[in-house]
Amino acid sequence: MIKRYHRAATPYQRLLDDARTPEVSRLRLKAMYLTLDPVRLLRDIRLAQVLFDQPIYVKRTNYIEEITCVEDALDFLEEWPLEGRNLVYEVTLKALRGAMTHSFPLNASYETFKRFAKRAGLLCSVEDVPVVGNRAAFTALNESCDPQAEELQVFVPQRKLPTDRVSSRVPIAVLSPVVEQASA
C-alpha cells in the first residue's frame, strides 16, 4: 500500500482548486480573502477574550462608569488611592492581570472585580444608570453622588475598536440640576 499526500493547502485554496466550486462563489471568496488582515483578526480575537459578558457599573463622584473589559477594570484600579490599596485590592489586581495574560479565568476575574466594587460601596446596578431625559433617575442619582457637584455627568464607553483604544469616559449627556426661579 502506498500513501499519497496532497500538497498542503488551506480550505480557501482547496475551494478555489476544486472544479465543482461555482465561479460566483470563487469571486466572492477572492473578494473576501482580499479584505482579511491576519494581524487585525488576531487583535480582535484577543480583545474578545478579555471582554466581560456583562458590564459592571461603578459609582464615581459625579458619574457612573461602565466597566466592559479587563483593561477598563485595570484602569479603574490604577486610579485607586494608595491608602486604600489593601489585600483585597492586590488580589483583584492579580486576578485581572492574570485574565489579561489568559492565566486566570475571565469569569473569575469578573466576579473578583465585582466583589471588590461591592465591598468598596461603588457597585451599581443597570437600573441605577439614568436614561437621558429621565428626571426621576437623574434626581435619585444626583442625591447619591457628591452634593457639592454643580452638575452630574453620565458616561458610557465608546465601542472599543481593536485598532483604536479609547477612554471609557465619554459623556453622552451633562445633566444640570434644575434651578427653579421665583417669579418676580
N, C-alpha and C positions, 0 to 999 in steps of 0.2 A: 504494500500500500504506500502510495506516495502522497504526501501532504502538499497541497499547493496553497499559497497565501496570495491574497490580493495586495496590491500596493496600499499603503496607509492612506486613508482619506477621511475627511470629516463628513458628517451626514450631508452638509451643504454640497460638497464636491461629488458625493455619490448620487445625489438627486440630479445634479447637472449632467453627470456622465450617463445616467440611465436614459435609454431611448424611450421609455414609457412615460417620462415626465413631459406634460404638455408645454408648448412654447410659452403660453401665457404665464404659467407657473414659474418657468425659468426666468422670465423677465422680472416678475415680482420678486423672486428670490435674489436676483442680482441687484435690484434696486435696494432691497432691504440690507443686503450684505454691505453695500457701499456706505450705508448710514451707521454701521456698527463701529463703536470705538471701544476696544477692549479695556483700556485704562479707565474710561468713564464707567463702563459696565462694572468693573471691579469696585470702583469707588461707590457706586450705587448699591451694590451687594453689601459692602461693609457698612454703609450708612444704615441700610435696612436692618442689619443685625444688631444695631445699638439703639434703635428707636423703641420707645415704650409702646405697649399695646394701647394704653390709655394715658392721657396726660395727667400730671399731678399739678394741682393748683396750690400755690403758696402765697400767703399774705405778706405783703411788704408794707412799708409805712403808708404810702399813698396809692398803692395799686396792688392788683393781684397778678402774679406772674404764672404763666403756663410753662411747666417743665415737660418737654415732649421726648427728650432723649438723654442719654448718659452725659453727653457733653454739656447740656443745659444744667443738669444736676451738679456736675463738677464746677461749672462757672458759679453756680449759687453757693457752693461750699467754699470756693476760693474767697468770696466776699464775706464769709462768716467772721465775726470778731474774734481776735486772738484769745481773749479771755473766756470765750465760750467754746473753745476747742478742747473737748474732753474725750474720754474713751469712746463714747457713742459717736462723736464726730469722726474720730480716727477709723472706727470700724466701718462707718458709712463711706468714708473716702476710699478705704481699701477695697470695699465691695465694688464701688463704681469704677475704680481704676482696673480692677480685675475684669469687669464687664467690657471695658474698652479693649483689653488685650485678649478677650474671649477665654480667660482662665477662670472666670466666675460666671455663673448663670445670670442672664439678663433679668429674668423674672425675680430672682432673689435680690439682685441689686435694686430693682424697682421697689420691692417691698421694704428693703432696708432704708432706702431714702424716704419712702412714705412714712415709715415709723419715726425716722429722725425728725421730719417736718411736724408730725403729730406731737411728738414729745416736746418740741420747741414751741408748740402752740400756734404754728403757722399754716397748718394744713386746712385747706378749704375744699368744699365740695363744688361740683359744677353748678349747683343751684345758687351758690354764693356769688358767682360771676355775673355782674349786671349786664343786661342786654341794653345796647344803646337805645335811649329813649324811654327806658323803663324807670320811672321816677321812684317807685317803691323800692326796687332793688338798689338803686343809687343811694337812697336815703339810708337804708339798712347798712349798706357797705360803708358809707361815709361815717356813720355813727361808730362802726367797729374799727375805724382807722384813726389816725392822728387828728385830734380835734384842732390842732394848730394849723393844719394844712389849709391853704387857700383854695385849692382845687384838688379834685380826685382824678387820676388818670387811669384808664383801663387799658391794659396791654394784652395783645395776643401776638404769637410768633408769626413771622412771615414764613411761608413754606420754605423749608430748608432745601435748597438745591444742592446736590452733591458738588457742583462746581463752584458754589458760592456760599460760604458760611456767613450768615448774617445774625445780628443780635436778636434775641428773643424778646426784646423790649421795644416793640414798635407800636406807638399809640394808635388805637383805632378811634378813640374819642377822648376829648378832655371835657369832663362834666364839671361845671362850676356850681356851687351851691346856689339855690335860689334866694335872692335877697328881695324881700317884699318891701316896697317903698310905701310909706304912709302918704295918703292923699293930702295935698296941700290945702 
